[in-house]
Amino acid sequence: MKVLSLLFLTIFLGKGCNSAQAQEISNAVIEYEANTRGFYQKITVKNQMVTVSKDRDGNDKPTPTKISDADWKELVDCFEIMGLDSLSKLKAPSEKRFHDGAAIANLKITFKDKTYETTSFDHGFPPKEIKKFVNKINSFVKKE
């Protein structure tokens, strides 16, 4: 009986930790912005909702869309292993943005009243440390 109780308690506490971690990212505001002279896109993720704006002046009213539970779990997993303090020190793997070969992209995360921001990098070519996270965020944009 003690073994069964211990096993149940372990499973129960383990599930509690995962929901606490998911709660952590739901308090974060994630903004991914990419732009060139003729292109603008801003993806905002907050509390399992995503909005996409394609108007740099902010005149459009993007409709929030709910992120599926599977996609949200994958985003949470990426968020948990990402070092927020090191975001500003990441090096871009390419420099196409310097000659209009790619849009200029930035990732900004506001978490626990602190803002973490990357230096600019090429849209579509994020630093390898955040590649999976950025690609997941970009997957929420519907192709037109």
DSSP file with accessible surface (Angstrom, degrees, kcal/mol):
  #  RESIDUE AA STRUCTURE BP1 BP2  ACC     N-H-->O    O-->H-N    N-H-->O    O-->H-N    TCO  KAPPA ALPHA  PHI   PSI    X-CA   Y-CA   Z-CA
    1    1 A M     >        0   0  176      0, 0.0     4,-2.5     0, 0.0     5,-0.2   0.000 360.0 360.0 360.0 -39.1    0.0    0.0    0.0
    2    2 A K  H  >  +     0   0  183      2,-0.2     4,-2.6     1,-0.2     5,-0.2   0.897 360.0  50.6 -63.8 -39.8    2.9    2.4    0.8
    3    3 A V  H  > S+     0   0  119      2,-0.2     4,-2.7     1,-0.2    -1,-0.2   0.927 111.0  48.3 -64.3 -43.0    4.4    1.7   -2.6
    4    4 A L  H  > S+     0   0  110      1,-0.2     4,-2.6     2,-0.2    -2,-0.2   0.922 112.6  48.3 -63.7 -42.3    1.2    2.4   -4.3
    5    5 A S  H  X S+     0   0   62     -4,-2.5     4,-2.5     2,-0.2    -1,-0.2   0.912 112.1  49.2 -63.4 -42.4    0.7    5.6   -2.4
    6    6 A L  H  X S+     0   0  113     -4,-2.6     4,-2.5     2,-0.2    -2,-0.2   0.918 111.7  49.0 -64.3 -42.8    4.3    6.7   -3.2
    7    7 A L  H  X S+     0   0   99     -4,-2.7     4,-2.3     2,-0.2     5,-0.2   0.935 112.3  47.8 -62.2 -46.4    3.8    5.9   -6.9
    8    8 A F  H  X S+     0   0  144     -4,-2.6     4,-2.7     1,-0.2    -2,-0.2   0.927 112.3  49.4 -60.2 -44.6    0.5    7.9   -7.0
    9    9 A L  H  X S+     0   0   89     -4,-2.5     4,-2.8     2,-0.2     5,-0.3   0.911 110.0  51.3 -63.4 -40.9    2.1   10.8   -5.2
   10   10 A T  H  X S+     0   0   86     -4,-2.5     4,-2.3     2,-0.2    -1,-0.2   0.931 112.7  45.0 -62.1 -46.0    5.1   10.9   -7.6
   11   11 A I  H  X S+     0   0   95     -4,-2.3     4,-2.2     2,-0.2     5,-0.2   0.934 113.6  50.2 -64.7 -43.9    2.9   10.9  -10.6
   12   12 A F  H  X S+     0   0  133     -4,-2.7     4,-1.8     1,-0.2    -2,-0.2   0.931 113.4  44.7 -61.6 -45.4    0.6   13.6   -9.2
   13   13 A L  H  X S+     0   0  101     -4,-2.8     4,-1.8     1,-0.2    -1,-0.2   0.876 110.5  55.6 -68.2 -36.3    3.5   15.8   -8.3
   14   14 A G  H  X S+     0   0   36     -4,-2.3     4,-1.6    -5,-0.3    -1,-0.2   0.918 108.4  47.2 -62.2 -42.6    5.1   15.3  -11.6
   15   15 A K  H  X S+     0   0  147     -4,-2.2     4,-1.9     1,-0.2    -1,-0.2   0.885 107.5  57.8 -66.0 -36.0    2.0   16.4  -13.4
   16   16 A G  H  X S+     0   0   36     -4,-1.8     4,-1.8    -5,-0.2    -1,-0.2   0.894 104.1  52.0 -62.6 -37.1    1.8   19.4  -11.2
   17   17 A C  H  X S+     0   0   76     -4,-1.8     4,-2.2     1,-0.2    -1,-0.2   0.916 107.7  51.4 -67.1 -42.5    5.2   20.6  -12.2
   18   18 A N  H  X S+     0   0  101     -4,-1.6     4,-2.3     1,-0.2    -1,-0.2   0.914 110.0  48.2 -62.7 -41.4    4.4   20.4  -15.9
   19   19 A S  H  X S+     0   0   76     -4,-1.9     4,-1.9     1,-0.2    -1,-0.2   0.865 109.7  53.7 -69.3 -31.1    1.3   22.5  -15.5
   20   20 A A  H  X S+     0   0   50     -4,-1.8     4,-1.6     2,-0.2    -2,-0.2   0.908 109.5  48.2 -67.1 -39.4    3.3   25.0  -13.5
   21   21 A Q  H  X S+     0   0   76     -4,-2.2     4,-1.5     2,-0.2    -2,-0.2   0.909 110.7  50.2 -67.8 -39.6    5.8   25.3  -16.4
   22   22 A A  H  X S+     0   0   30     -4,-2.3     4,-1.4     1,-0.2    -1,-0.2   0.881 108.1  54.5 -63.8 -35.4    3.0   25.6  -18.9
   23   23 A Q  H  X S+     0   0  106     -4,-1.9     4,-0.8     1,-0.2    -1,-0.2   0.870 101.4  60.2 -64.4 -36.2    1.6   28.4  -16.7
   24   24 A E  H >< S+     0   0   68     -4,-1.6     3,-1.1     1,-0.2     4,-0.2   0.938 106.1  44.4 -59.0 -48.7    4.9   30.2  -16.8
   25   25 A I  H >< S+     0   0    2     -4,-1.5     3,-1.7     1,-0.3    22,-0.4   0.821 103.9  64.9 -69.4 -26.2    4.9   30.6  -20.6
   26   26 A S  H 3< S+     0   0   14     -4,-1.4    -1,-0.3     1,-0.3    21,-0.2   0.731  99.5  54.0 -70.0 -15.6    1.3   31.7  -20.5
   27   27 A N  T << S+     0   0   99     -3,-1.1    85,-0.3    -4,-0.8    -1,-0.3   0.467  96.6  89.5 -90.3  -4.1    2.5   34.7  -18.6
   28   28 A A    <   -     0   0    1     -3,-1.7    19,-0.6    -4,-0.2     2,-0.5  -0.632  66.2-146.5 -93.6 152.2    5.0   35.6  -21.3
   29   29 A V  E     -AB  46 110A  34     81,-2.4    81,-2.7    -2,-0.2     2,-0.5  -0.984  16.7-165.0-116.4 119.3    4.4   37.8  -24.3
   30   30 A I  E     -AB  45 109A   2     15,-2.7    15,-2.9    -2,-0.5     2,-0.5  -0.920   6.1-175.3-109.3 124.9    6.4   36.6  -27.4
   31   31 A E  E     -AB  44 108A  35     77,-3.3    77,-3.0    -2,-0.5     2,-0.5  -0.983   6.1-175.8-124.7 124.3    6.8   38.9  -30.3
   32   32 A Y  E     -AB  43 107A   0     11,-2.8    11,-3.2    -2,-0.5     2,-0.4  -0.981  10.3-175.9-117.9 125.1    8.5   37.9  -33.6
   33   33 A E  E     +AB  42 106A  58     73,-2.5    73,-2.2    -2,-0.5     2,-0.4  -0.979   8.9 176.4-127.8 133.2    8.9   40.7  -36.1
   34   34 A A  E     +AB  41 105A   0      7,-2.6     7,-2.2    -2,-0.4     2,-0.3  -0.999  14.3 158.9-133.7 134.8   10.3   40.5  -39.7
   35   35 A N  E     +AB  40 104A  37     69,-2.0    69,-2.6    -2,-0.4     2,-0.2  -0.998  18.4 169.6-156.5 153.7   10.5   43.3  -42.2
   36   36 A T        -     0   0   42      3,-2.5     3,-0.4    -2,-0.3    67,-0.1  -0.742  62.8 -74.2-137.3-167.9   12.0   44.7  -45.3
   37   37 A R  S    S+     0   0  202     -2,-0.2     3,-0.0     1,-0.2    66,-0.0   0.884 132.9  24.4 -62.9 -35.9   11.0   47.7  -47.4
   38   38 A G  S    S+     0   0   80      1,-0.1     2,-0.4    -3,-0.0    -1,-0.2   0.328 117.8  62.6-113.2   7.8    8.1   45.8  -48.9
   39   39 A F        +     0   0   71     -3,-0.4    -3,-2.5     2,-0.0     2,-0.3  -0.996  49.3 170.6-138.4 138.2    7.3   43.2  -46.3
   40   40 A Y  E     +A   35   0A  29     -2,-0.4     2,-0.3    -5,-0.2    -5,-0.2  -0.981   2.9 165.9-146.6 136.0    6.2   43.3  -42.7
   41   41 A Q  E     -A   34   0A  12     -7,-2.2    -7,-2.6    -2,-0.3     2,-0.4  -0.948   8.8-176.1-151.2 128.4    5.0   40.6  -40.3
   42   42 A K  E     -AC  33  53A  58     11,-2.5    11,-2.7    -2,-0.3     2,-0.5  -0.986   6.5-167.2-127.9 120.8    4.6   40.6  -36.6
   43   43 A I  E     -AC  32  52A   0    -11,-3.2   -11,-2.8    -2,-0.4     2,-0.5  -0.932   5.3-169.9-108.5 124.9    3.6   37.5  -34.8
   44   44 A T  E     -AC  31  51A  30      7,-2.8     7,-2.4    -2,-0.5     2,-0.5  -0.975   2.5-169.1-119.1 126.7    2.5   37.9  -31.2
   45   45 A V  E     +AC  30  50A   1    -15,-2.9   -15,-2.7    -2,-0.5     2,-0.3  -0.971  17.8 155.4-116.9 125.8    2.0   34.8  -28.9
   46   46 A K  E >   -AC  29  49A 120      3,-2.6     3,-1.0    -2,-0.5   -17,-0.1  -0.930  64.8 -13.7-152.9 125.3    0.3   35.3  -25.6
   47   47 A N  T 3  S-     0   0  100    -19,-0.6   -21,-0.1   -22,-0.4     3,-0.1   0.898 126.7 -48.7  52.5  52.6   -1.7   32.9  -23.4
   48   48 A Q  T 3  S+     0   0   36      1,-0.2    19,-2.5   -23,-0.1     2,-0.3   0.707 118.5 108.6  61.3  24.9   -2.1   30.1  -26.0
   49   49 A M  E <   -CD  46  66A  74     -3,-1.0    -3,-2.6    17,-0.2     2,-0.4  -0.969  50.9-160.0-126.0 147.6   -3.3   32.7  -28.6
   50   50 A V  E     -CD  45  65A   8     15,-2.6    15,-2.6    -2,-0.3     2,-0.4  -0.976   5.2-172.2-128.5 138.6   -1.5   34.0  -31.7
   51   51 A T  E     -C   44   0A  33     -7,-2.4    -7,-2.8    -2,-0.4     2,-0.5  -0.986   7.0-159.0-126.1 143.9   -2.1   37.2  -33.7
   52   52 A V  E     -C   43   0A  37     -2,-0.4     2,-0.4    11,-0.3    -9,-0.2  -0.987   6.2-170.1-125.5 124.0   -0.4   38.0  -36.9
   53   53 A S  E     +C   42   0A  16    -11,-2.7   -11,-2.5    -2,-0.5    -2,-0.0  -0.938  14.9 178.9-113.9 137.4   -0.1   41.6  -38.2
   54   54 A K        +     0   0   93     -2,-0.4     2,-0.6   -13,-0.2   -14,-0.2   0.181  62.7  87.1-118.0  14.2    1.0   42.5  -41.7
   55   55 A D    >   -     0   0   43      1,-0.1     3,-1.7   -13,-0.1     5,-0.2  -0.945  59.5-161.3-119.0 110.6    0.6   46.3  -41.4
   56   56 A R  T 3  S+     0   0  111     -2,-0.6    -1,-0.1     1,-0.3   -15,-0.0   0.733  91.4  58.5 -65.9 -19.3    3.6   48.0  -39.9
   57   57 A D  T 3  S-     0   0  122      1,-0.0    -1,-0.3     0, 0.0    -2,-0.0   0.566 108.3-123.7 -85.1  -9.1    1.5   51.1  -39.0
   58   58 A G  S <  S+     0   0   43     -3,-1.7    -2,-0.1     1,-0.0    -1,-0.0   0.696  71.8 129.4  77.4  19.1   -0.8   49.0  -36.8
   59   59 A N        +     0   0  121      2,-0.1     2,-0.1     0, 0.0    -3,-0.1   0.740  51.2  82.0 -78.4 -23.9   -4.0   50.0  -38.7
   60   60 A D  S    S-     0   0   52     -5,-0.2    -5,-0.1     1,-0.0    -7,-0.0  -0.449  74.3-139.4 -79.4 156.8   -5.1   46.4  -39.2
   61   61 A K        -     0   0  176     -2,-0.1    -2,-0.1     2,-0.0    -1,-0.0  -0.817  21.5-153.4-115.2  87.1   -7.0   44.6  -36.4
   62   62 A P        -     0   0   48      0, 0.0    -9,-0.1     0, 0.0   -11,-0.0  -0.346  13.5-125.7 -65.0 143.4   -5.6   41.0  -36.4
   63   63 A T        -     0   0  114    -11,-0.2   -11,-0.3     1,-0.0     2,-0.1  -0.789  23.1-122.2 -90.3 124.8   -7.9   38.3  -35.1
   64   64 A P        -     0   0   71      0, 0.0     2,-0.4     0, 0.0   -13,-0.2  -0.420  27.0-159.3 -65.2 140.3   -6.4   36.2  -32.3
   65   65 A T  E     -D   50   0A  62    -15,-2.6   -15,-2.6    -2,-0.1     2,-0.2  -0.979  18.6-117.0-123.0 137.3   -6.4   32.5  -33.0
   66   66 A K  E     -D   49   0A 124     -2,-0.4     2,-0.4   -17,-0.2   -17,-0.2  -0.497  25.1-131.1 -74.4 137.2   -6.1   29.7  -30.5
   67   67 A I        -     0   0    4    -19,-2.5    -1,-0.1    -2,-0.2    73,-0.0  -0.729  29.7-109.7 -86.7 134.0   -3.0   27.6  -30.6
   68   68 A S     >  -     0   0   58     -2,-0.4     4,-2.8     1,-0.1     5,-0.2  -0.201  24.9-113.9 -61.3 156.0   -3.8   23.8  -30.6
   69   69 A D  H  > S+     0   0  118      1,-0.2     4,-2.4     2,-0.2     5,-0.2   0.880 116.6  51.1 -60.4 -38.8   -2.8   21.9  -27.4
   70   70 A A  H  > S+     0   0   75      2,-0.2     4,-2.0     1,-0.2    -1,-0.2   0.932 113.0  44.5 -66.1 -45.1   -0.2   19.9  -29.3
   71   71 A D  H  > S+     0   0   50      2,-0.2     4,-2.4     1,-0.2    -2,-0.2   0.894 112.9  52.4 -65.7 -38.6    1.4   23.0  -30.8
   72   72 A W  H  X S+     0   0   22     -4,-2.8     4,-2.8     2,-0.2    -2,-0.2   0.927 108.1  50.9 -63.6 -41.5    1.3   24.8  -27.4
   73   73 A K  H  X S+     0   0  126     -4,-2.4     4,-2.6     1,-0.2    -1,-0.2   0.923 110.6  49.1 -62.3 -42.0    3.0   21.8  -25.7
   74   74 A E  H  X S+     0   0   74     -4,-2.0     4,-2.0     2,-0.2    -1,-0.2   0.911 111.8  48.7 -64.6 -40.3    5.8   21.9  -28.3
   75   75 A L  H  X S+     0   0    0     -4,-2.4     4,-2.5     2,-0.2    -2,-0.2   0.915 110.8  50.8 -65.0 -41.3    6.2   25.6  -27.9
   76   76 A V  H  X S+     0   0    8     -4,-2.8     4,-2.4     1,-0.2    -2,-0.2   0.926 108.6  52.1 -61.9 -43.6    6.3   25.2  -24.1
   77   77 A D  H  X S+     0   0   65     -4,-2.6     4,-1.1     1,-0.2    -1,-0.2   0.912 111.9  45.6 -60.8 -42.1    9.0   22.5  -24.4
   78   78 A C  H  X S+     0   0    8     -4,-2.0     4,-0.9     1,-0.2     3,-0.3   0.902 111.9  52.4 -66.5 -40.8   11.1   24.8  -26.6
   79   79 A F  H >< S+     0   0   17     -4,-2.5     3,-0.5     1,-0.2    -2,-0.2   0.887 104.3  56.9 -62.9 -39.2   10.6   27.8  -24.2
   80   80 A E  H 3< S+     0   0   79     -4,-2.4    -1,-0.2     1,-0.2    -2,-0.2   0.831 110.7  41.9 -65.3 -32.5   11.7   25.7  -21.2
   81   81 A I  H 3< S+     0   0  146     -4,-1.1     2,-0.3    -3,-0.3    -1,-0.2   0.571  93.1 100.6 -93.2  -7.0   15.1   24.9  -22.7
   82   82 A M  S << S-     0   0   20     -4,-0.9     2,-1.0    -3,-0.5     3,-0.1  -0.597  71.8-133.6 -80.9 134.0   15.8   28.3  -24.1
   83   83 A G    >   -     0   0   38     -2,-0.3     3,-0.7     1,-0.2     4,-0.4  -0.763  17.6-169.3 -87.7 104.3   18.1   30.5  -22.1
   84   84 A L  G >  S+     0   0   24     -2,-1.0     3,-1.3     1,-0.2     4,-0.4   0.882  83.5  56.6 -62.8 -39.4   16.4   33.9  -22.0
   85   85 A D  G 3  S+     0   0  106      1,-0.3     3,-0.3     2,-0.1    -1,-0.2   0.772 105.9  51.9 -65.1 -23.9   19.4   35.7  -20.6
   86   86 A S  G X  S+     0   0   51     -3,-0.7     3,-1.4     1,-0.2     4,-0.5   0.478  80.4  95.9 -92.0  -1.9   21.6   34.6  -23.5
   87   87 A L  G X  S+     0   0    1     -3,-1.3     3,-1.2    -4,-0.4    32,-0.6   0.894  82.2  52.6 -55.8 -42.0   19.2   35.8  -26.2
   88   88 A S  G 3  S+     0   0   68     -4,-0.4    -1,-0.3    -3,-0.3    -2,-0.1   0.681 107.6  53.6 -71.2 -13.2   21.0   39.2  -26.7
   89   89 A K  G <  S+     0   0  153     -3,-1.4    -1,-0.2    -4,-0.1    -2,-0.2   0.453  79.7 119.0 -99.9  -2.0   24.3   37.3  -27.2
   90   90 A L    <   -     0   0   14     -3,-1.2     2,-0.4    -4,-0.5    29,-0.3  -0.387  57.5-135.8 -69.9 142.1   23.2   35.0  -30.0
   91   91 A K        -     0   0  175     -2,-0.1    37,-0.2    27,-0.1    -1,-0.1  -0.809  16.6-120.7 -99.4 136.0   25.0   35.3  -33.3
   92   92 A A        -     0   0   27     -2,-0.4    29,-0.1    28,-0.2    28,-0.0  -0.542  14.0-142.1 -72.1 136.1   23.1   35.2  -36.6
   93   93 A P  S    S+     0   0   87      0, 0.0     2,-0.3     0, 0.0    -1,-0.1   0.669  80.7  24.2 -76.3 -14.8   24.2   32.3  -38.8
   94   94 A S        -     0   0   27     31,-0.4    28,-0.3    28,-0.0     3,-0.1  -0.923  58.9-147.1-143.8 168.7   23.9   34.4  -42.0
   95   95 A E    >   +     0   0  124     -2,-0.3     3,-1.3     1,-0.1     4,-0.3  -0.093  53.1 125.7-131.4  36.3   24.0   38.0  -43.1
   96   96 A K  G > > +     0   0   83      1,-0.3     5,-2.8     2,-0.2     3,-1.4   0.782  66.5  70.2 -66.1 -25.6   21.6   38.2  -46.1
   97   97 A R  G > 5S+     0   0   27      4,-0.3     3,-0.9     1,-0.3    -1,-0.3   0.722  85.0  69.6 -66.5 -18.8   19.7   41.0  -44.4
   98   98 A F  G < 5S+     0   0  132     -3,-1.3    -1,-0.3     1,-0.2    -2,-0.2   0.712 110.6  29.9 -73.0 -20.7   22.6   43.3  -45.0
   99   99 A H  G < 5S-     0   0  135     -3,-1.4    -1,-0.2    -4,-0.3    -2,-0.2  -0.079 120.7 -93.8-130.8  36.7   22.0   43.4  -48.8
  100  100 A D  T < 5S+     0   0   97     -3,-0.9    -3,-0.2     2,-0.2     3,-0.1   0.742  89.7 125.4  60.2  25.4   18.2   42.8  -49.0
  101  101 A G  S   <S+     0   0   46     -5,-2.8     2,-0.3     1,-0.2    -4,-0.3   0.654  79.2   8.7 -85.0 -16.4   18.6   39.0  -49.4
  102  102 A A  S    S-     0   0   16     -6,-0.7    -1,-0.2    -7,-0.1    -2,-0.2  -0.982  86.4 -94.1-157.2 155.8   16.3   38.4  -46.4
  103  103 A A        -     0   0   10     -2,-0.3    20,-2.7    20,-0.2     2,-0.5  -0.388  44.6-109.0 -69.2 152.6   14.0   40.3  -44.1
  104  104 A I  E     -BE  35 122A  64    -69,-2.6   -69,-2.0    18,-0.2     2,-0.3  -0.740  41.6-165.9 -84.4 126.2   15.4   41.5  -40.8
  105  105 A A  E     -BE  34 121A   0     16,-3.3    16,-2.1    -2,-0.5     2,-0.3  -0.864  13.2-178.7-118.8 149.4   14.0   39.5  -37.9
  106  106 A N  E     -B   33   0A  39    -73,-2.2   -73,-2.5    -2,-0.3     2,-0.4  -0.991  14.1-150.8-141.0 147.0   13.9   40.1  -34.2
  107  107 A L  E     -B   32   0A   0     -2,-0.3    11,-2.3    12,-0.2     2,-0.4  -0.980  15.5-177.6-119.7 128.7   12.5   38.0  -31.3
  108  108 A K  E     -BF  31 117A  72    -77,-3.0   -77,-3.3    -2,-0.4     2,-0.5  -0.997   3.8-172.6-129.5 129.2   11.4   39.8  -28.1
  109  109 A I  E     -BF  30 116A   0      7,-3.1     7,-3.1    -2,-0.4     2,-0.6  -0.987   8.3-162.6-124.1 123.1   10.1   38.0  -25.0
  110  110 A T  E     +BF  29 115A  43    -81,-2.7   -81,-2.4    -2,-0.5     2,-0.4  -0.940  25.3 162.7-104.1 116.9    8.5   39.8  -22.1
  111  111 A F  E >   - F   0 114A  23      3,-2.9     3,-1.0    -2,-0.6   -83,-0.1  -0.992  60.8  -8.2-143.5 125.1    8.5   37.5  -19.1
  112  112 A K  T 3  S-     0   0  138     -2,-0.4    -1,-0.1   -85,-0.3     3,-0.1   0.933 128.0 -53.6  53.2  51.4    8.1   38.3  -15.4
  113  113 A D  T 3  S+     0   0  170      1,-0.2     2,-0.4    -3,-0.1    -1,-0.3   0.694 119.3 105.1  60.8  22.7    8.3   42.0  -16.0
  114  114 A K  E <   -F  111   0A 111     -3,-1.0    -3,-2.9     2,-0.0     2,-0.5  -0.987  61.9-139.6-131.9 142.8   11.6   41.7  -17.9
  115  115 A T  E     -F  110   0A  75     -2,-0.4     2,-0.4    -5,-0.2    -5,-0.2  -0.890  13.1-169.4-107.0 130.9   12.2   42.0  -21.6
  116  116 A Y  E     -F  109   0A  36     -7,-3.1    -7,-3.1    -2,-0.5     2,-0.4  -0.967  12.8-180.0-117.0 131.6   14.6   39.7  -23.4
  117  117 A E  E     -F  108   0A 101     -2,-0.4    -9,-0.2    -9,-0.2     2,-0.2  -0.985  19.9-137.7-138.4 143.1   15.5   40.6  -27.0
  118  118 A T        -     0   0    8    -11,-2.3   -30,-0.2    -2,-0.4     2,-0.1  -0.521  29.6-109.3 -86.9 162.5   17.7   39.1  -29.8
  119  119 A T        -     0   0   74    -32,-0.6   -12,-0.2   -29,-0.3    -1,-0.1  -0.445  58.8 -74.2 -76.8 166.4   20.0   41.1  -32.0
  120  120 A S        +     0   0   43     -2,-0.1     2,-0.3   -14,-0.1   -28,-0.2  -0.292  58.6 172.0 -67.7 149.5   18.7   41.1  -35.6
  121  121 A F  E     -E  105   0A   1    -16,-2.1   -16,-3.3    -3,-0.1     2,-0.3  -0.908  40.9 -74.9-146.5 170.9   19.0   38.0  -37.8
  122  122 A D  E >   -EG 104 125A   0      3,-0.6     3,-2.4   -28,-0.3     2,-0.2  -0.568  48.7-113.3 -74.9 131.1   17.8   36.9  -41.2
  123  123 A H  T 3  S+     0   0   48    -20,-2.7   -20,-0.2    -2,-0.3    -1,-0.1  -0.451 107.9  21.3 -60.9 125.7   14.1   35.9  -41.4
  124  124 A G  T 3  S+     0   0   41     -2,-0.2    -1,-0.3   -22,-0.1    -2,-0.1   0.279 117.4  71.1  95.6 -11.6   14.1   32.1  -42.0
  125  125 A F  B <   +G  122   0A  88     -3,-2.4    -3,-0.6   -31,-0.1   -31,-0.4  -0.515  65.1 169.7-134.8  65.6   17.6   31.7  -40.7
  126  126 A P        -     0   0    4      0, 0.0     5,-0.1     0, 0.0   -35,-0.0  -0.292  48.8 -78.6 -73.5 163.3   17.5   32.2  -36.9
  127  127 A P    >>  -     0   0    3      0, 0.0     3,-1.6     0, 0.0     4,-0.7  -0.306  45.2-116.1 -57.1 145.8   20.4   31.4  -34.6
  128  128 A K  G >4 S+     0   0  171      1,-0.3     3,-0.6   -37,-0.2     4,-0.4   0.808 111.1  64.8 -60.8 -27.5   20.6   27.6  -34.0
  129  129 A E  G 34 S+     0   0  110      1,-0.2    -1,-0.3     2,-0.1     4,-0.1   0.763 118.0  24.7 -67.5 -24.9   19.9   28.0  -30.3
  130  130 A I  G <> S+     0   0    3     -3,-1.6     4,-2.9     2,-0.1     5,-0.3   0.265  90.5 109.5-121.3  11.2   16.4   29.3  -31.0
  131  131 A K  H <X S+     0   0  107     -4,-0.7     4,-2.9    -3,-0.6     5,-0.2   0.913  80.3  46.3 -58.2 -48.3   15.8   27.8  -34.4
  132  132 A K  H  > S+     0   0  136     -4,-0.4     4,-2.0     1,-0.2    -1,-0.2   0.919 115.0  48.2 -63.6 -40.4   13.1   25.3  -33.3
  133  133 A F  H  > S+     0   0    4      2,-0.2     4,-2.1     1,-0.2    -2,-0.2   0.945 114.6  44.5 -64.8 -48.7   11.3   27.9  -31.2
  134  134 A V  H  X S+     0   0    0     -4,-2.9     4,-2.6     1,-0.2    -2,-0.2   0.914 112.5  51.8 -65.3 -42.0   11.3   30.5  -34.0
  135  135 A N  H  X S+     0   0   71     -4,-2.9     4,-1.4    -5,-0.3    -1,-0.2   0.883 109.0  51.4 -63.4 -36.2   10.3   28.0  -36.6
  136  136 A K  H  X S+     0   0   22     -4,-2.0     4,-0.5    -5,-0.2    -1,-0.2   0.926 109.9  49.1 -65.5 -43.3    7.4   26.9  -34.4
  137  137 A I  H >< S+     0   0    0     -4,-2.1     3,-1.3     1,-0.2     4,-0.2   0.931 111.4  49.6 -61.1 -44.1    6.2   30.5  -34.0
  138  138 A N  H >< S+     0   0   22     -4,-2.6     3,-1.5     1,-0.3    -1,-0.2   0.769  97.9  68.8 -67.8 -23.8    6.4   31.0  -37.8
  139  139 A S  H 3< S+     0   0   66     -4,-1.4    -1,-0.3     1,-0.3    -2,-0.2   0.697  87.6  67.6 -69.1 -15.1    4.4   27.8  -38.4
  140  140 A F  T << S+     0   0   25     -3,-1.3     2,-0.5    -4,-0.5    -1,-0.3   0.613  79.4  95.8 -78.1 -11.9    1.4   29.6  -36.9
  141  141 A V  S <  S-     0   0   12     -3,-1.5     2,-0.4    -4,-0.2   -98,-0.0  -0.688  78.1-129.9 -82.7 125.6    1.2   32.0  -39.9
  142  142 A K        -     0   0  144     -2,-0.5     2,-0.3     1,-0.1    -2,-0.1  -0.598  22.2-123.3 -76.2 130.1   -1.2   30.9  -42.5
  143  143 A K              0   0  181     -2,-0.4    -1,-0.1     1,-0.0     0, 0.0  -0.543 360.0 360.0 -75.4 135.3    0.4   30.8  -46.0
  144  144 A E              0   0  201     -2,-0.3    -1,-0.0     0, 0.0     0, 0.0  -0.815 360.0 360.0-117.1 360.0   -1.5   33.0  -48.5
